Amino acid sequence: MTDACQEWIAHCVKKYRCSGAVLEVGSFDVNGNPRHHFADKERFEAYTGIDMREGPCVDRVMNVQAMEFPDNHFGVVVDAERLEHDNRFWVSVKELYRVLKPGGYIIVTTRSWGGMHPHDYPHDYWRFMDAGLKDLLEYGGFQVLATAYGERWAAGDKAVFAVGRKPVPAQVEVREERRPFHIVIPSKNSDNLSACLGAIFKHEPALDKKQIIVVDDGLGVDFSGVGITQIPGRKPFIFARNANLGIKAAGSNVILLNDDAVLETPEGFTHLAKQTIGLVSAAIRGTVGNARQKPQARGLRPEKDMLCFVALSIPKWVQEKIGPLDERFTGYGFEDNDYCTRAKAANIPLFVYDGCVVEHESLAPTFRSRPGWQADMAKAQTIYRQKYL
């Protein structure tokens, strides 16, 4: 990637009010990448790079012509030095439009008509003029804000640049501003719940407390006086069943939260709830069965195997696609293994998000501290093996 391409991206990031999750297509780093332009975590909550092959700066291997992302997800798309290698760029531009949010920005750099020799990654197909690049983005549905040529954005023969925006219908703007989600907490330990809620109130001062749904499994204390929604669980306690009761009551995107998990990141759940790309776990400081869920300060990270359900974002579209948690897991654990296995079978990706950290160690676990929990876990593991192995 040339210095001029880097300057164009930096120019667009500075000039335009782009923000949100960033998608880079063709992110394999051959000679530089643009990630550093999006390092402001307050403005750009996550960065995902995709390419056709594994390698440096590639978070997911994926074909841009048929991406595994929901509609209207990303705030920014960066398509840098890739279009000349796309055999069907007219298909890709429609996909880029689909995954970009209304009001989101697309930043493009590609090769133009002069001195750049063929460079196969894996193939080199095309060269673009500024009028052609403008027409391509307009064909895709974008409003083109600017195009530029060359090494210093003057007439030249090596590169052409563009920046565009996905139009914003008024009704979509209102819906995006509201961004509804609920936090669902199954709990029977009032001490744990007090600490859990206290951390949420401290770090999410703007959150409407009605967005918190506690599924009561025998608390013995009425917490509804603090403004939260408290609904009765069902006996005997089954985590999957009580979680399903809370998720059904929410009817929205949810964060499923253990009562012994303590939020540490200011507005962490607000940011986590924006990660609607698949099943997304907060980063877990302390006890967690999957060590890759511990904080790594890397933003949004793909997970290939499974996510332990400590603090998990489950978007509404995922709920609708794979259904509720399996209530046959009546012991301890493995309902999370099962849900992740079903998600992967439905091509729903798993992620860990370092922009939200919860502490999962200082509070006593309600169910891992009771006698016989190992036997309950063995029972759940048997159910899982019978189901899949």
FIMI-314050 format. One record per residue (C-alpha): residue number from 1; y, x, z. Coordinates in steps of 0.5 Angstrom, whole numbers, plus 500, padded with zeros to 3 digits. Layout:
BEGIN
    k   yy   xx   zz
  NUM    Y    X    Z
...
***
This chain:
BEGIN
    k   yy   xx   zz
    1  500  500  500
    2  507  503  498
    3  513  504  502
    4  516  499  498
    5  511  494  499
    6  512  495  507
    7  519  494  506
    8  518  488  503
    9  514  485  508
   10  518  487  514
   11  524  484  510
   12  521  477  510
   13  519  478  517
   14  526  479  519
   15  530  474  514
   16  525  468  515
   17  523  464  521
   18  516  465  520
   19  512  465  526
   20  505  463  529
   21  498  465  527
   22  498  470  521
   23  492  470  516
   24  492  477  512
   25  488  476  505
   26  485  482  502
   27  486  486  509
   28  481  492  508
   29  485  498  509
   30  485  503  503
   31  492  506  504
   32  496  502  510
   33  496  495  512
   34  502  490  514
   35  499  488  521
   36  505  492  525
   37  510  488  522
   38  507  482  526
   39  506  485  533
   40  511  481  537
   41  506  476  541
   42  511  471  543
   43  512  470  535
   44  506  471  532
   45  500  469  537
   46  494  472  533
   47  493  476  527
   48  486  475  522
   49  484  479  517
   50  479  477  511
   51  476  481  506
   52  470  481  501
   53  467  487  505
   54  467  489  512
   55  471  495  513
   56  478  497  517
   57  482  492  519
   58  477  486  516
   59  476  481  522
   60  472  477  518
   61  468  477  511
   62  470  471  507
   63  472  469  500
   64  479  467  499
   65  477  462  494
   66  473  458  499
   67  475  460  506
   68  472  457  512
   69  479  455  516
   70  481  448  517
   71  487  445  514
   72  494  447  516
   73  492  452  521
   74  496  459  520
   75  504  460  520
   76  504  466  516
   77  499  468  510
   78  500  475  507
   79  497  477  501
   80  499  484  500
   81  496  488  494
   82  490  483  492
   83  492  478  487
   84  491  484  481
   85  483  484  484
   86  482  476  484
   87  478  474  478
   88  481  467  479
   89  487  467  483
   90  489  460  481
   91  483  458  485
   92  486  462  491
   93  493  460  491
   94  491  453  492
   95  486  455  498
   96  492  459  501
   97  496  453  501
   98  491  449  504
   99  490  453  510
  100  498  454  511
  101  501  450  516
  102  507  445  513
  103  513  450  514
  104  509  456  514
  105  511  462  510
  106  507  466  504
  107  509  473  503
  108  506  476  497
  109  506  483  494
  110  502  485  487
  111  502  490  481
  112  506  489  475
  113  507  491  468
  114  508  498  468
  115  505  505  471
  116  500  503  476
  117  493  505  473
  118  487  501  474
  119  484  501  481
  120  477  498  482
  121  477  494  489
  122  472  492  487
  123  475  490  480
  124  482  490  477
  125  484  484  473
  126  491  483  472
  127  498  485  472
  128  504  480  474
  129  511  479  472
  130  516  476  477
  131  517  469  473
  132  509  469  473
  133  508  470  480
  134  514  465  481
  135  510  460  477
  136  503  461  480
  137  506  460  487
  138  509  453  485
  139  503  451  481
  140  500  452  488
  141  505  447  491
  142  509  453  495
  143  517  453  495
  144  519  460  492
  145  524  463  496
  146  525  469  493
  147  522  474  488
  148  523  482  487
  149  521  487  483
  150  520  495  483
  151  520  500  488
  152  527  498  491
  153  527  491  489
  154  531  493  483
  155  528  492  476
  156  522  496  475
  157  515  497  473
  158  510  498  478
  159  510  492  483
  160  513  485  484
  161  514  481  490
  162  515  474  492
  163  516  470  499
  164  515  462  499
  165  514  456  504
  166  510  450  504
  167  514  444  504
  168  515  440  511
  169  514  432  511
  170  518  429  516
  171  512  426  519
  172  508  433  520
  173  514  436  523
  174  514  431  529
  175  506  432  530
  176  506  439  530
  177  512  439  535
  178  507  435  540
  179  501  439  539
  180  497  435  544
  181  491  438  548
  182  488  436  555
  183  485  441  560
  184  478  438  562
  185  476  441  569
  186  469  439  572
  187  469  440  579
  188  466  439  586
  189  470  444  590
  190  476  442  593
  191  478  449  595
  192  477  452  588
  193  480  446  584
  194  487  448  589
  195  487  455  586
  196  485  453  579
  197  491  448  579
  198  496  452  582
  199  495  458  577
  200  496  452  572
  201  502  449  575
  202  505  457  576
  203  504  459  569
  204  505  453  565
  205  511  450  568
  206  512  445  562
  207  506  442  561
  208  505  435  563
  209  500  434  569
  210  497  428  565
  211  494  433  560
  212  490  436  566
  213  483  432  567
  214  479  433  573
  215  472  430  573
  216  470  429  580
  217  463  431  582
  218  464  430  590
  219  471  433  591
  220  472  429  597
  221  480  429  596
  222  484  425  591
  223  488  430  587
  224  491  425  583
  225  498  425  587
  226  500  431  584
  227  500  428  577
  228  493  430  574
  229  488  425  571
  230  482  425  576
  231  476  421  573
  232  469  420  577
  233  463  424  575
  234  456  422  574
  235  450  423  579
  236  446  428  579
  237  451  433  577
  238  450  435  570
  239  455  440  567
  240  454  438  560
  241  455  430  562
  242  461  431  566
  243  464  436  561
  244  463  430  556
  245  466  425  560
  246  472  429  561
  247  472  431  553
  248  471  423  551
  249  477  421  556
  250  482  426  553
  251  481  424  546
  252  484  430  543
  253  484  438  543
  254  481  440  549
  255  481  447  554
  256  474  446  558
  257  475  450  564
  258  471  452  570
  259  474  450  577
  260  473  458  579
  261  477  460  573
  262  484  462  575
  263  490  463  569
  264  493  469  569
  265  497  469  563
  266  504  465  562
  267  503  459  558
  268  496  462  556
  269  493  455  555
  270  499  453  551
  271  497  459  546
  272  490  458  547
  273  490  451  545
  274  494  453  538
  275  488  457  536
  276  484  451  533
  277  481  455  528
  278  474  454  531
  279  471  455  538
  280  476  460  542
  281  475  463  549
  282  480  466  553
  283  479  473  555
  284  475  473  562
  285  477  478  567
  286  471  479  572
  287  464  475  571
  288  462  473  565
  289  455  474  561
  290  458  476  555
  291  462  483  556
  292  465  482  549
  293  469  476  552
  294  473  481  557
  295  480  483  555
  296  481  488  550
  297  488  487  548
  298  486  485  540
  299  489  478  539
  300  484  474  536
  301  477  477  535
  302  471  474  532
  303  465  473  536
  304  458  473  532
  305  453  471  538
  306  455  466  543
  307  461  464  548
  308  460  463  555
  309  464  457  557
  310  469  459  562
  311  475  457  559
  312  474  455  552
  313  478  451  547
  314  474  446  543
  315  479  443  537
  316  478  435  536
  317  475  437  529
  318  470  441  532
  319  468  436  537
  320  467  431  531
  321  463  436  527
  322  458  438  532
  323  458  432  537
  324  458  433  545
  325  455  438  549
  326  447  437  550
  327  446  433  556
  328  438  435  556
  329  441  442  559
  330  440  439  566
  331  439  446  570
  332  444  451  570
  333  447  454  564
  334  445  455  556
  335  449  448  554
  336  454  454  552
  337  449  458  548
  338  446  451  545
  339  453  449  543
  340  455  456  540
  341  448  455  536
  342  450  449  533
  343  457  451  531
  344  455  457  528
  345  450  452  524
  346  455  448  522
  347  459  454  519
  348  464  454  525
  349  467  461  527
  350  467  463  534
  351  473  467  537
  352  475  471  543
  353  483  470  544
  354  486  476  548
  355  493  472  548
  356  490  468  554
  357  487  471  560
  358  483  468  566
  359  481  471  572
  360  473  469  574
  361  471  473  580
  362  475  472  586
  363  473  464  587
  364  466  463  589
  365  462  460  584
  366  460  453  586
  367  453  452  582
  368  451  460  582
  369  452  460  590
  370  447  455  591
  371  440  456  593
  372  435  455  587
  373  440  457  581
  374  436  462  578
  375  430  457  577
  376  435  452  574
  377  437  457  569
  378  430  459  568
  379  429  451  566
  380  435  451  562
  381  433  457  558
  382  426  454  557
  383  429  448  554
  384  434  452  549
  385  427  456  547
  386  424  450  545
  387  429  447  541
  388  431  453  537
  389  425  458  537
***
